[in-house]
Amino acid sequence: MQELRDASMKITKALPNGAATATSAAVDLGENTGLRNNALDVDFLLSAPVLNTTQQPDAKTMKYNIVYADDAALSTNKVTYITTALTQTGAGGAGAAAATFRFRLPSTAKRYVGFEAVGSASGDATGASATLEVLF
């Protein structure tokens, strides 16, 4: 199991307010060299933070998608690789617990990889951030 981390291969994004989507920056796999050629040999770790009841009220959700694209803005030829890799649901007046999701990319992955956090109709989670990092 791979656990080496490189701070330059870690992205952090504040979560959205209400029914909105927050798209992260991207990890650059490189063009035809380095990490991109070895994408199948590294793991990626998506980490969602603990959310309190203001950020994640009962029955409201925060869903996370894994995406990749041809550009660093994650907009050109964007592919949603994993829909709902994580779901956090507010419950019991306690908010939502932290969660992680570990994955590898397919050989067809595009150069830039990131995530989307999709909030439901209420709850302001902008004070919390999720991260995506490469594990070597």
Backbone torsions as a table, in degrees:
resi	resn	phi	psi	omega
1	MET	NA	131.5	-175.3
2	GLN	-86.8	137.6	-178.6
3	GLU	-140.7	0.0	177.9
4	LEU	-70.7	137.9	-177.3
5	ARG	-125.4	150.0	178.8
6	ASP	-128.5	117.6	-176.2
7	ALA	-57.6	-26.3	179.5
8	SER	-76.9	-9.0	179.4
9	MET	-111.4	33.4	-180.0
10	LYS	-130.6	131.3	177.6
11	ILE	-120.9	147.2	-179.5
12	THR	-129.9	139.6	179.9
13	LYS	-139.8	132.4	173.4
14	ALA	-65.3	143.6	-178.8
15	LEU	-78.6	163.5	-175.4
16	PRO	-80.7	166.8	174.1
17	ASN	-100.9	117.5	177.2
18	GLY	67.8	-147.7	-177.0
19	ALA	-80.9	78.1	-178.1
20	ALA	-144.8	169.0	177.4
21	THR	-120.4	131.7	174.1
22	ALA	-110.2	121.0	179.8
23	THR	-103.3	129.7	-178.1
24	SER	-71.8	170.6	164.6
25	ALA	-69.6	-174.1	-175.6
26	ALA	-122.9	151.5	167.1
27	VAL	-88.1	127.1	-179.6
28	ASP	-89.7	114.8	179.7
29	LEU	-80.0	-7.2	-179.5
30	GLY	87.2	164.9	-178.0
31	GLU	-105.9	105.8	175.0
32	ASN	60.6	16.7	176.9
33	THR	-144.0	172.3	170.7
34	GLY	53.6	-127.5	-173.1
35	LEU	-59.2	-37.6	-177.7
36	ARG	-61.7	-41.6	178.6
37	ASN	-69.0	-19.9	-178.0
38	ASN	-113.0	18.8	-175.7
39	ALA	-58.0	-28.9	179.7
40	LEU	-75.6	-12.9	-177.4
41	ASP	-100.6	3.0	178.5
42	VAL	-123.1	152.4	175.4
43	ASP	-100.6	155.6	172.8
44	PHE	-118.8	144.0	-179.2
45	LEU	-126.2	117.0	174.0
46	LEU	-96.2	126.9	-179.5
47	SER	-122.6	122.6	177.8
48	ALA	-103.5	137.2	-175.1
49	PRO	-80.7	166.5	169.1
50	VAL	-62.7	136.8	177.6
51	LEU	-120.0	130.1	179.6
52	ASN	-81.0	179.8	-174.7
53	THR	-68.6	-24.2	174.7
54	THR	-73.0	-38.5	-179.3
55	GLN	-78.0	-34.4	-176.7
56	GLN	-140.1	80.2	-179.6
57	PRO	-62.6	163.0	178.7
58	ASP	-50.2	136.6	176.4
59	ALA	69.4	1.0	177.0
60	LYS	-95.1	152.6	-173.8
61	THR	-124.7	156.4	167.9
62	MET	-126.5	118.8	-179.5
63	LYS	-112.7	146.5	-176.6
64	TYR	-123.1	129.3	177.7
65	ASN	-113.4	145.3	173.6
66	ILE	-97.3	128.2	-177.9
67	VAL	-130.3	156.5	168.6
68	TYR	-142.4	159.1	-174.5
69	ALA	-156.9	177.5	179.3
70	ASP	-85.3	-8.3	-178.4
71	ASP	-133.5	159.6	-176.5
72	ALA	-66.8	-19.5	177.3
73	ALA	-81.0	-3.2	-179.3
74	LEU	56.8	43.8	-179.2
75	SER	-125.7	-30.5	-178.4
76	THR	-83.3	118.9	-178.6
77	ASN	54.3	41.8	-178.7
78	LYS	-66.0	137.8	176.4
79	VAL	-122.9	130.3	171.6
80	THR	-86.7	103.8	-176.6
81	TYR	-73.2	-46.7	178.5
82	ILE	-131.0	113.8	175.9
83	THR	-83.7	130.3	179.1
84	THR	55.7	58.5	175.1
85	ALA	-64.4	-34.1	176.0
86	LEU	-137.7	147.5	170.3
87	THR	-134.0	127.1	173.1
88	GLN	-110.2	130.5	-179.3
89	THR	-125.1	127.3	176.5
90	GLY	-66.8	136.4	-177.8
91	ALA	-155.6	149.3	172.2
92	GLY	62.5	23.4	-178.6
93	GLY	64.9	24.1	-176.3
94	ALA	-120.8	2.4	-176.8
95	GLY	80.6	-143.1	-178.5
96	ALA	-137.5	142.9	179.9
97	ALA	-74.1	156.5	173.4
98	ALA	-63.2	154.6	-179.8
99	ALA	-149.8	154.9	176.0
100	THR	-133.2	156.2	177.5
101	PHE	-142.8	123.5	-178.2
102	ARG	-108.6	136.6	-177.4
103	PHE	-154.1	167.9	172.4
104	ARG	-122.6	156.0	-179.7
105	LEU	-91.4	153.5	174.2
106	PRO	-77.9	164.2	179.2
107	SER	-65.2	-16.8	-179.6
108	THR	-89.7	4.0	-177.4
109	ALA	-59.7	145.5	177.0
110	LYS	-81.2	174.8	-171.3
111	ARG	-63.4	-37.7	-173.4
112	TYR	-110.3	132.3	-176.3
113	VAL	-124.2	138.8	177.8
114	GLY	-158.4	-160.3	179.3
115	PHE	-143.1	161.0	172.6
116	GLU	-120.1	137.7	172.3
117	ALA	-110.7	123.7	-174.6
118	VAL	-116.6	112.9	-178.9
119	GLY	-88.7	159.0	175.8
120	SER	-92.7	-166.8	-166.7
121	ALA	-65.7	-17.7	178.5
122	SER	-144.7	165.4	-177.8
123	GLY	102.2	127.0	178.7
124	ASP	-105.9	102.2	-176.8
125	ALA	-100.3	15.5	-176.8
126	THR	-64.3	-16.3	177.4
127	GLY	-82.8	-0.3	-179.9
128	ALA	-122.7	153.5	-179.0
129	SER	-132.3	147.0	173.3
130	ALA	-104.0	159.5	178.9
131	THR	-131.9	153.7	172.8
132	LEU	-130.8	128.2	-180.0
133	GLU	-139.2	155.6	178.4
134	VAL	-92.9	133.9	176.2
135	LEU	-111.2	123.7	-178.6
136	PHE	-98.2	NA	NA
